[in-house]
Amino acid sequence: MSGASSGTTTPPGGAKRKRSEPGSGSSSKEAKGGKGGKKSSSNGVAGGKHGSKTANGTAAGSGEANPKRIAYFHDLELSTYEHGRAHKFRPFRAKLAHQLINGYGAYKDLMEVLRPRLVTRTDMGQYHSDAYLEILATAQATANKRFGWAQTDVAESEDPLVRRKIEEVFQRFNVELDPQKSGNAIFPGVLDYCRLYTTGSLGCAARLCAGTADVAINWYGGMCHARGSRAAAGCYVNDVVLATLELLKRFKRILYINLSGVHADAVEEAFYTTSRVMTLSFHLNAEQNPREWPGTGHVDDVGVDDGEGFAINVPVDPGIDDPMLVSTFTEIVKKAAAVYLPEAIVMQCGGGFLSTERGGCFNVTEQAYADCVRVVRDLDVPLLMLGGNGSNMARTARMWAFATMVLLRKESLLKDNLIPDVVPCRYYFEPNYEIVGPTAKMPNLNTAEENLKLRRRVLGNLNQLMTK
């Protein structure tokens, strides 16, 4: 049965409902390729301890109502892990965003702070293979010993032949020992790091399933490129797929929206054959920019089998600016929601579209991201908000903080566009100390005519679902 033809939308505001039983377990099979998905752990992510601080509905002096219940995950330990100073997924970005959110007075007073239980390898095994998770455990032990974090039983031989053999085993899973060779190089605590950010995403998903939150936020999450048995682009465990699988235990149809400038290839691949998840991705046009990774996400890639028509790709050319991105996003997202009638939404906001992004090619500011988040917020569907890529730490942190204010309906706290003096790492936002940074001046290769053609093709793909 088509996802567009069954069920109803969640009522505005998200009425509280009891969490349903896991059901038949078909969601695990979908991500595993349809063969014998593993059974989830019996206690579930929802069984952990959560913070007792709840949203009070108003901000001091703001006079604005806060109609949604917001759950927010932040763990300071995550910011201590380090991929490498030039990496696009450095967790320190989320710490900067947290400092901004706290500086604006929107942390414990306006959101419920989540403290879910730590996920296990069994939880991560709902999507990832046992052999791959074992490699990550071995990689962590190797890195911990190499960098002096702990004494382990893992022997790192000086024999070049033995070392080469170890490297070959790691490379089968696209994991490298040498950080100079790959963005997937091991670092101390790599598996613990994966468990922590996945804990945040699964804990947020569990809150939405339980009906005790309308919006759940984990800016540390969004590692959308990891496959079931291999790392990719600095993503080792795919918390996006795992959180979506958790949501499928309660909701019949999930709309996944990727707004990161890079195609979320692994998420699309995981749900390419099912109608229960519609993947919608806004990213750089790989056809016109063949050297850009990952080279996927063509507008005609629409899914196969039961999932035909439920993969929607919106590839844009370099230079797109705020007005064009927001208008394109708004028209397509509203159409997708009207056709598909999602019961929950997973949205990923990576910083790849932002101006001044290292290696980037867009003229987009934090304001455009905020406007796009507002469109999704106003759909009044349970929403899981995740982070993603972004090599410019200051710009990405500002974008996440701005998006948080939009979700809270507290844009008025962004006084005069200035970052508060109380933010500890305020010097990262020199020289203007503003929440919205400057735009680039790259030529916009997306002409009005070409953009209109793109929209028509995408809307045409969506219209075909209405006939199924």
C-alpha angles and dihedrals in degrees: 000000000000118000089230095061106050137067131003135266122268111264115258112272093026109260114227114261135172116258112258127229117271090256124199097342093236091139092068091051091053093058093041093054097262101293121114104317112209120258115252121244114273100235096051129203092277091068095076131097117277129197114267095217109106134189113274095202099237139062122227108269095354098101090205125130119232104213097178131072108233123199116195130192122205128157116178091204090069092065091060093068117092129202092179134294095268097044121123094219101052106153091215087082090070090050089055090049090050091053090053092048090049091045090056090052095247102118120086095358094061106023139049109243111225124221103176123175117270112266121239133220087261090061092049089046090071085086109006124071122248091237092055094048089049089053090052090051091051091045090053092050090048093049093044090056095043093052095039098248094130144350108252139174092242110114116216102198123213088213105107092213092055091045091051090052091053090049092051092053091050092046091058085070093039092251119136133203092203115069090202092065103050147009086234096067118141121253133182112290095009095150093043088052091052091049092052099052091041088052088058095050095045091044090053091048091050091054091053091048091051091051093234095117134039096197127024123190132200112164090178089065132073101096092157103162103065115109126210092265106017142050122236136184093353093309114123104165119030103225090172093065093041093050091047090052088052091052091049088066088070108018126059098208128031124190112206115198121192116196103169108105090246124085113254091226100168095050091050090047093050093056100028094116101043134078093206092082124044112198116205117183132183110196148132115302104254092189092064093035104042094169093061117098134272094016095207136105104080115178090243093055098102106152134266139249110357089354096058108132095014097094109079120186126189108188114187131190126241120285100037111159137208100272095047095045094047095047092046092046094047096050095046098042093049090049092048091050092048093049100038100034095209118206092205136011131216111198125187120199111191120173097237094110094054123111115252091028109152106262090000127141107194138103096217128133136196088264092067092052090050091051091050092049089051090056091054093043091055092057085079095220124133103275133203110195119199137177126226138164128000126138094191098078097191095049094045092048091050091050092051092047092049090049090051091054089051092051089050091046087234103123087134088074089069091084115196089340088279126136111238119255090233093069104112097215095039091135089073088072098057139171103023100019091213129145091226113054128206122282125238123245101227118144112263106236090186103093118198090249095051092045091053090051090051092051092049092051092049093044088048090056089051093047090057089064090061090064095054 
